[in-house]
Structures are given as structure tokens and as C-alpha cells.
Amino acid sequence: MRGQDQLWGVHEVADYLGVPVMTVYHWRQTGYGPKGTRVGRYVRYRPQDVRDWFDSQLRKSS
């Protein structure tokens, strides 16, 4: 996979959102945050899903 098809792990999501990795894990556990999918023992995120989730948070706070 390359470019736009590249999936993100929790570290990339945390870096993009500027939050600690444990926050991403906590969000997933509580059903908050961007939608992730388990791939084996890993959780992966589509970058566009993370961006869309972030944009939805901006709209909610406006």
C-alpha cells in the first residue's frame, strides 16, 4: 500500500490529532473518536475517516 491507500496505526492517529497514544486507545474503548478497524491484533484507521471525524468535531463545537 502506498500514498492515500496507506492505513494509519494508533501512533499516526495520535500524531495527527496531537494527543497521547493512550488517549486514542481510551477513545476506542469508550466508543469515541475516529472509526478504526481491527486487522489481526492491530487497529488500523483510514486517514480520511480520521480527517472526517475531526471535521465533525469542529462542526459540533461551532
A tleap script that builds the chain and sets N, CA, C and O, in Angstrom:
source leaprc.protein.ff14SB
mol = sequence {
  NMET ARG GLY GLN ASP GLN LEU TRP GLY VAL
  HIE GLU VAL ALA ASP TYR LEU GLY VAL PRO
  VAL MET THR VAL TYR HIE TRP ARG GLN THR
  GLY TYR GLY PRO LYS GLY THR ARG VAL GLY
  ARG TYR VAL ARG TYR ARG PRO GLN ASP VAL
  ARG ASP TRP PHE ASP SER GLN LEU ARG LYS
  SER CSER
}
set mol.1.N position { 0.844 -1.186 0.000 }
set mol.1.CA position { 0.000 0.000 0.000 }
set mol.1.C position { 0.883 1.241 0.000 }
set mol.1.O position { 1.940 1.287 0.630 }
set mol.2.N position { 0.420 2.219 -0.714 }
set mol.2.CA position { 1.181 3.454 -0.774 }
set mol.2.C position { 0.254 4.646 -0.819 }
set mol.2.O position { -0.915 4.537 -1.190 }
set mol.3.N position { 0.794 5.778 -0.438 }
set mol.3.CA position { 0.064 7.030 -0.582 }
set mol.3.C position { -1.256 7.044 0.153 }
set mol.3.O position { -1.319 6.751 1.347 }
set mol.4.N position { -2.320 7.390 -0.572 }
set mol.4.CA position { -3.632 7.554 0.043 }
set mol.4.C position { -4.228 6.244 0.543 }
set mol.4.O position { -5.129 6.265 1.382 }
set mol.5.N position { -3.750 5.114 0.054 }
set mol.5.CA position { -4.268 3.822 0.497 }
set mol.5.C position { -3.620 3.362 1.799 }
set mol.5.O position { -4.059 2.377 2.393 }
set mol.6.N position { -2.588 4.061 2.246 }
set mol.6.CA position { -1.869 3.686 3.468 }
set mol.6.C position { -2.774 3.831 4.683 }
set mol.6.O position { -3.379 4.884 4.887 }
set mol.7.N position { -2.868 2.795 5.477 }
set mol.7.CA position { -3.639 2.854 6.711 }
set mol.7.C position { -2.771 3.389 7.831 }
set mol.7.O position { -1.549 3.249 7.800 }
set mol.8.N position { -3.404 4.006 8.826 }
set mol.8.CA position { -2.690 4.533 9.987 }
set mol.8.C position { -2.893 3.633 11.185 }
set mol.8.O position { -3.955 3.033 11.355 }
set mol.9.N position { -1.874 3.543 12.011 }
set mol.9.CA position { -1.982 2.903 13.307 }
set mol.9.C position { -2.289 3.957 14.361 }
set mol.9.O position { -2.444 5.137 14.045 }
set mol.10.N position { -2.375 3.527 15.609 }
set mol.10.CA position { -2.721 4.471 16.678 }
set mol.10.C position { -1.678 5.572 16.827 }
set mol.10.O position { -2.021 6.695 17.197 }
set mol.11.N position { -0.427 5.277 16.548 }
set mol.11.CA position { 0.628 6.297 16.674 }
set mol.11.C position { 0.437 7.405 15.647 }
set mol.11.O position { 0.595 8.584 15.964 }
set mol.12.N position { 0.098 7.028 14.417 }
set mol.12.CA position { -0.126 8.042 13.381 }
set mol.12.C position { -1.366 8.877 13.693 }
set mol.12.O position { -1.371 10.090 13.485 }
set mol.13.N position { -2.412 8.226 14.191 }
set mol.13.CA position { -3.630 8.960 14.559 }
set mol.13.C position { -3.323 9.936 15.694 }
set mol.13.O position { -3.736 11.095 15.653 }
set mol.14.N position { -2.602 9.464 16.698 }
set mol.14.CA position { -2.241 10.322 17.830 }
set mol.14.C position { -1.395 11.505 17.361 }
set mol.14.O position { -1.620 12.636 17.793 }
set mol.15.N position { -0.431 11.254 16.487 }
set mol.15.CA position { 0.410 12.338 15.960 }
set mol.15.C position { -0.432 13.353 15.193 }
set mol.15.O position { -0.275 14.561 15.374 }
set mol.16.N position { -1.322 12.861 14.342 }
set mol.16.CA position { -2.147 13.754 13.532 }
set mol.16.C position { -3.041 14.630 14.411 }
set mol.16.O position { -3.183 15.828 14.165 }
set mol.17.N position { -3.639 14.024 15.434 }
set mol.17.CA position { -4.563 14.757 16.293 }
set mol.17.C position { -3.865 15.506 17.424 }
set mol.17.O position { -4.481 16.337 18.092 }
set mol.18.N position { -2.585 15.216 17.639 }
set mol.18.CA position { -1.842 15.900 18.692 }
set mol.18.C position { -2.250 15.471 20.089 }
set mol.18.O position { -2.284 16.284 21.014 }
set mol.19.N position { -2.561 14.189 20.238 }
set mol.19.CA position { -2.964 13.640 21.536 }
set mol.19.C position { -2.062 12.449 21.870 }
set mol.19.O position { -1.434 11.880 20.977 }
set mol.20.N position { -1.996 12.072 23.146 }
set mol.20.CA position { -1.210 10.888 23.507 }
set mol.20.C position { -1.819 9.610 22.918 }
set mol.20.O position { -3.029 9.525 22.708 }
set mol.21.N position { -0.973 8.633 22.661 }
set mol.21.CA position { -1.408 7.340 22.133 }
set mol.21.C position { -2.460 6.708 23.045 }
set mol.21.O position { -3.434 6.131 22.560 }
set mol.22.N position { -2.273 6.811 24.349 }
set mol.22.CA position { -3.230 6.220 25.285 }
set mol.22.C position { -4.620 6.859 25.154 }
set mol.22.O position { -5.628 6.208 25.428 }
set mol.23.N position { -4.673 8.097 24.748 }
set mol.23.CA position { -5.955 8.755 24.526 }
set mol.23.C position { -6.695 8.086 23.375 }
set mol.23.O position { -7.902 7.863 23.462 }
set mol.24.N position { -5.988 7.768 22.309 }
set mol.24.CA position { -6.605 7.089 21.161 }
set mol.24.C position { -7.134 5.720 21.603 }
set mol.24.O position { -8.245 5.335 21.238 }
set mol.25.N position { -6.343 4.994 22.383 }
set mol.25.CA position { -6.808 3.697 22.898 }
set mol.25.C position { -8.041 3.881 23.784 }
set mol.25.O position { -8.991 3.106 23.681 }
set mol.26.N position { -8.039 4.882 24.640 }
set mol.26.CA position { -9.175 5.132 25.527 }
set mol.26.C position { -10.429 5.489 24.722 }
set mol.26.O position { -11.518 4.987 25.000 }
set mol.27.N position { -10.264 6.355 23.727 }
set mol.27.CA position { -11.392 6.713 22.877 }
set mol.27.C position { -11.998 5.479 22.233 }
set mol.27.O position { -13.218 5.321 22.197 }
set mol.28.N position { -11.142 4.609 21.726 }
set mol.28.CA position { -11.640 3.397 21.067 }
set mol.28.C position { -12.419 2.535 22.060 }
set mol.28.O position { -13.470 1.984 21.733 }
set mol.29.N position { -11.894 2.429 23.254 }
set mol.29.CA position { -12.522 1.610 24.292 }
set mol.29.C position { -13.901 2.161 24.687 }
set mol.29.O position { -14.803 1.395 25.026 }
set mol.30.N position { -14.057 3.468 24.642 }
set mol.30.CA position { -15.312 4.094 25.060 }
set mol.30.C position { -16.251 4.402 23.888 }
set mol.30.O position { -17.348 4.919 24.096 }
set mol.31.N position { -15.831 4.090 22.671 }
set mol.31.CA position { -16.681 4.329 21.512 }
set mol.31.C position { -16.620 5.740 20.968 }
set mol.31.O position { -17.433 6.121 20.125 }
set mol.32.N position { -15.657 6.520 21.447 }
set mol.32.CA position { -15.461 7.890 20.976 }
set mol.32.C position { -14.319 7.876 19.966 }
set mol.32.O position { -13.597 6.884 19.867 }
set mol.33.N position { -14.152 8.934 19.236 }
set mol.33.CA position { -13.014 9.049 18.335 }
set mol.33.C position { -13.304 8.498 16.957 }
set mol.33.O position { -14.404 8.020 16.681 }
set mol.34.N position { -12.299 8.570 16.091 }
set mol.34.CA position { -12.480 8.097 14.719 }
set mol.34.C position { -12.676 6.584 14.677 }
set mol.34.O position { -12.220 5.853 15.556 }
set mol.35.N position { -13.360 6.143 13.641 }
set mol.35.CA position { -13.637 4.721 13.474 }
set mol.35.C position { -12.362 3.991 13.053 }
set mol.35.O position { -11.709 4.356 12.075 }
set mol.36.N position { -12.034 2.965 13.808 }
set mol.36.CA position { -10.897 2.116 13.477 }
set mol.36.C position { -11.370 0.686 13.264 }
set mol.36.O position { -12.457 0.310 13.702 }
set mol.37.N position { -10.557 -0.097 12.595 }
set mol.37.CA position { -10.896 -1.483 12.314 }
set mol.37.C position { -9.758 -2.380 12.762 }
set mol.37.O position { -8.586 -2.107 12.503 }
set mol.38.N position { -10.125 -3.448 13.434 }
set mol.38.CA position { -9.118 -4.404 13.881 }
set mol.38.C position { -8.655 -5.233 12.680 }
set mol.38.O position { -9.462 -5.782 11.929 }
set mol.39.N position { -7.339 -5.303 12.527 }
set mol.39.CA position { -6.715 -6.129 11.500 }
set mol.39.C position { -5.780 -7.066 12.257 }
set mol.39.O position { -4.663 -6.690 12.614 }
set mol.40.N position { -6.245 -8.287 12.496 }
set mol.40.CA position { -5.489 -9.181 13.358 }
set mol.40.C position { -5.468 -8.604 14.756 }
set mol.40.O position { -6.520 -8.324 15.332 }
set mol.41.N position { -4.290 -8.424 15.302 }
set mol.41.CA position { -4.195 -7.853 16.653 }
set mol.41.C position { -3.957 -6.343 16.657 }
set mol.41.O position { -3.733 -5.741 17.707 }
set mol.42.N position { -4.008 -5.751 15.481 }
set mol.42.CA position { -3.756 -4.319 15.339 }
set mol.42.C position { -5.034 -3.570 14.993 }
set mol.42.O position { -5.957 -4.135 14.406 }
set mol.43.N position { -5.080 -2.303 15.359 }
set mol.43.CA position { -6.180 -1.427 14.953 }
set mol.43.C position { -5.630 -0.492 13.884 }
set mol.43.O position { -4.571 0.114 14.045 }
set mol.44.N position { -6.372 -0.393 12.798 }
set mol.44.CA position { -5.949 0.476 11.699 }
set mol.44.C position { -7.057 1.460 11.372 }
set mol.44.O position { -8.242 1.169 11.538 }
set mol.45.N position { -6.649 2.624 10.906 }
set mol.45.CA position { -7.562 3.720 10.599 }
set mol.45.C position { -7.316 4.184 9.171 }
set mol.45.O position { -6.173 4.260 8.721 }
set mol.46.N position { -8.395 4.494 8.465 }
set mol.46.CA position { -8.245 5.141 7.165 }
set mol.46.C position { -8.038 6.627 7.442 }
set mol.46.O position { -8.824 7.229 8.172 }
set mol.47.N position { -7.000 7.225 6.875 }
set mol.47.CA position { -6.738 8.648 7.127 }
set mol.47.C position { -7.958 9.535 6.868 }
set mol.47.O position { -8.195 10.483 7.617 }
set mol.48.N position { -8.727 9.245 5.832 }
set mol.48.CA position { -9.892 10.087 5.539 }
set mol.48.C position { -10.946 9.973 6.634 }
set mol.48.O position { -11.631 10.952 6.929 }
set mol.49.N position { -11.088 8.792 7.244 }
set mol.49.CA position { -12.029 8.644 8.361 }
set mol.49.C position { -11.602 9.500 9.548 }
set mol.49.O position { -12.440 10.096 10.225 }
set mol.50.N position { -10.297 9.558 9.795 }
set mol.50.CA position { -9.786 10.380 10.904 }
set mol.50.C position { -10.039 11.852 10.601 }
set mol.50.O position { -10.489 12.597 11.471 }
set mol.51.N position { -9.755 12.269 9.383 }
set mol.51.CA position { -9.995 13.672 8.998 }
set mol.51.C position { -11.479 14.022 9.073 }
set mol.51.O position { -11.847 15.092 9.559 }
set mol.52.N position { -12.333 13.112 8.588 }
set mol.52.CA position { -13.781 13.354 8.636 }
set mol.52.C position { -14.264 13.467 10.079 }
set mol.52.O position { -15.078 14.334 10.396 }
set mol.53.N position { -13.767 12.595 10.951 }
set mol.53.CA position { -14.153 12.656 12.353 }
set mol.53.C position { -13.720 13.997 12.958 }
set mol.53.O position { -14.493 14.639 13.669 }
set mol.54.N position { -12.500 14.409 12.674 }
set mol.54.CA position { -12.010 15.687 13.185 }
set mol.54.C position { -12.882 16.833 12.690 }
set mol.54.O position { -13.257 17.712 13.466 }
set mol.55.N position { -13.204 16.826 11.407 }
set mol.55.CA position { -14.063 17.882 10.849 }
set mol.55.C position { -15.421 17.898 11.540 }
set mol.55.O position { -15.978 18.969 11.782 }
set mol.56.N position { -15.959 16.728 11.857 }
set mol.56.CA position { -17.256 16.668 12.533 }
set mol.56.C position { -17.161 17.262 13.935 }
set mol.56.O position { -18.136 17.828 14.430 }
set mol.57.N position { -16.014 17.143 14.574 }
set mol.57.CA position { -15.827 17.740 15.897 }
set mol.57.C position { -15.787 19.263 15.797 }
set mol.57.O position { -16.280 19.965 16.680 }
set mol.58.N position { -15.201 19.760 14.724 }
set mol.58.CA position { -15.180 21.214 14.509 }
set mol.58.C position { -16.592 21.756 14.341 }
set mol.58.O position { -16.932 22.807 14.884 }
set mol.59.N position { -17.421 21.024 13.575 }
set mol.59.CA position { -18.803 21.458 13.351 }
set mol.59.C position { -19.599 21.436 14.654 }
set mol.59.O position { -20.425 22.318 14.886 }
set mol.60.N position { -19.362 20.447 15.496 }
set mol.60.CA position { -20.089 20.340 16.764 }
set mol.60.C position { -19.732 21.485 17.714 }
set mol.60.O position { -20.572 21.935 18.494 }
set mol.61.N position { -18.489 21.949 17.644 }
set mol.61.CA position { -18.049 22.994 18.561 }
set mol.61.C position { -18.392 24.396 18.075 }
set mol.61.O position { -18.212 25.375 18.800 }
set mol.62.N position { -18.883 24.487 16.853 }
set mol.62.CA position { -19.226 25.817 16.297 }
set mol.62.C position { -20.591 26.264 16.731 }
set mol.62.O position { -21.033 27.350 16.358 }
savepdb mol mol.pdb
quit
